[in-house]
């Protein structure tokens, strides 16, 4: 008889979404998803309201500028606050402020006092709160999961973000088409109850002991800048993201595509805004359920190139279903890049600097696409919306090629696996 061999040791099966086994993270994640659905509904209503008031691509582009200006001015102050103060309490204040801004949008819309200037002001107020909210939220996640589940948590964060960007714009377009922008803004204001409720019940782990408390003053920015200079790969990741999204940013022009190119109205506008998120969600599910990716630098550059190519294709396509498909591809590519950049930043950044480093990254991450919206609007004013988007996508493709050729340290980036 032949001898039988005993099977060797088998590796324990990896849980599909390990971050969700942590109660506080699950509550926090779900609350943020619900709130973001309302915010994405609001964004569709804002764009359509502004387009109906002005019929100007430049006015649409200015919406991005008013979104980013408070972030550029206050982001580093928000980052210092996230490292110096209790992050959960800071989020309670910032989320309440954003809820108030949405309630004011609902009020002026119901009473018929909407003007472009008023929309810009209320968007700026919401962005002011975002400058404090984003650093606190990103840094807070690290206190809700252990380090081995951080990649899963960040991937789920991207998944939740894009899932809300599918449901929110589509639902916003339906409500806008059958009711009014005022109702959309009211739903947005109510949606903040979910994230505020989660913040009231979670209990993040105690933060790591610091050599000295972070002072609540602008000079506290200096250590983050010093750390960035000593870790140049983080700077290059921020730069490639900034230039890629600056050239390829085009979401604010979607009302023009919905109205004048595809003739699909506010409901179609919701589908256009949702399409990138559909590709992003499918990709996020795969990324969140698999071990962390290796060769991070090369994958980021390939993802940026794919993102630019799909945006360029969307700009020239005149078939609505194929255009939606190209936008879905762009969302998938952007998700891979976003997850890797977040994992690299959170892995390399010490806990005491997470808020400030998130704030620095936010200036690039949000500044690029929002300033790009203004650039796209001005170019569309003097050429066409299609040319503006297509040329921006082509420029994004060149950005990826340029970084691959001239920044070899980024191309070769590969985090070492931890035992």
Helices and strands as residue ranges (DSSP letters): G 18-21, H 23-54, H 57-84, H 87-110, H 116-141, G 147-149, H 150-178, H 181-201, G 218-221, H 222-230, H 232-248, G 251-253, H 254-256, I 257-261, H 265-288, H 296-316, H 320-348, G 351-353, H 354-382, H 385-406, H 408-411
